[in-house]
Amino acid sequence: MVEEKIGWDVRWRCSWCYTRYTTDQYLALPMVPADPTESDPQAGHGYLAVCHCGKVFHRDKWRLQEFVGNALGRFWVSTVDLELNHGFNAGELWYETMIEGPDGQFSDYQPRYETREQAEAGHHRVCHDLKRLREDGLSVAEPETPGVQ
Ligand SMILES: [Zn+2]
């Protein structure tokens, strides 16, 4: 009997070599402690799977991160390869941008993308818009000229 693997079951993908794993295959990979300094990883931060290429899932994932300053403060823009398909059975969404504001709160705006090219473009667009937010804020803050209709 041939065991068929349906598409949505392939949920994990290495962000270095792009090898895909079902959850069963992912859980069968060799594991390393998430925090090598912990004497009991099971009680601490647990273990991370290691891809056949040597990359440690989560810890070594692809990421594009930077601070963007504007009149409101300093924002942290982080775009990462989630390594877990967040599109589920509706498609493939491997990347996500998160924005942390000066107050330490994360924005509800968390665009997701299928490809790294889309993720890089989305990341740069978010940074560009955040910089413009400063300019818009300054222009809005300019006082109106009194007496002009
Ligand atoms: Zn790999």
Residues whose N, C-alpha, C, O or C-beta is under 5 A from the ligand:
A	BS01	ZN	C14 W16 C17 Y18 T19 C51 H52 C53 K55
